[in-house]
């Protein structure tokens, strides 16, 4: 036999409580309270109440006091209340509905009408609560699904990035270092830019695609062991624009914010603060800060990594060269952060050595 639903009857007149209890005892487990304070003890005890029949005028605490407390706790959103009163006043009715009552009935009342209206309100709230629970459940499922899709996208992006690096005869660790180092730098710029953790994750993932355009560079240029000619360098420079064109064709980058980070970093990671970079000659803060940070990380990692055309510089020498302007002009704020986090940067980069 299913458990009976609980109902709370609140009225300071005992005979009124008895009359209402008689109407519902067969179908409901009836709880009683003689004033608002007693009612709130039951309401706040954690008992699941299917409905509350609430008198308005009572000693100690009246019906409005009960409703205000239920509004503060949010219980009024889950538990229907029918106000039963002898008052016939529009202002009172308006205030009652404003405090969330589901229905209003006046004394003396018809037993048949009270019974039916209680049943209607309970069914309505049961459907409403069920619908809300289903919506929350579907929302949580959607969030989990989006999380799985995002993680899959990140994995595929990492695979694509690593493919580019291997074709470039560079270690796949370059991708990992790029992601972690840019995150470290931007974390230390939060006094100036209010990045959230989610934004930092998106930017660090996007940074892995900074050189995706090298897929379109001919091997004769990309893999040349010696210094590039002027014409070859012009071809190499197109990896920034080729990369941004490739990103426009990747269906995985549906998230507008993520796509913007990917596009900006891919296209602008060779721009310089003084406007002497490429491909667009952007200057100063016209270059998105995440692209500026990616540029700094790319230069640092290139200096401290061994290449077919050079040996690796030490961390200290690389930092000295960057701050000294030997690798182009960078944002003074970025250089300040580089000085500040130099020991941490060295340790992190060293932990992901080739």
Secondary structure, DSSP 8 states (H G I E B T S, - for coil): ----EEEEEE-S-HHHHHHHHHHHTTTEEEEEESSHHHHHHHHTTT--EEEEEEESS-SSS-HHHHHHHHHHHTGGGTSEEEEEES---HHHHHHHHHTT-SEEEESS--HHHHHHHHHHHHHHHHHHHHHHHHHHHHHHHHHHHHHHHHHHHHHHHHHHHHHHHHHTT--THHHHHHHHHHHHHHHTTTTTS---HHHHHHHHHHHTTTTGGGGGS-HHHHT-SS---HHHHHHHHTHHHHHHHHHTT-TT--SHHHHHHHHHHHHHTT--TTS--SSS---GGGS-HHHHHHHHHHHHHHHHS-BTTB----HHHHHHHHHTTTT----HHHHHHHHHHHHHHHHHHHHT--
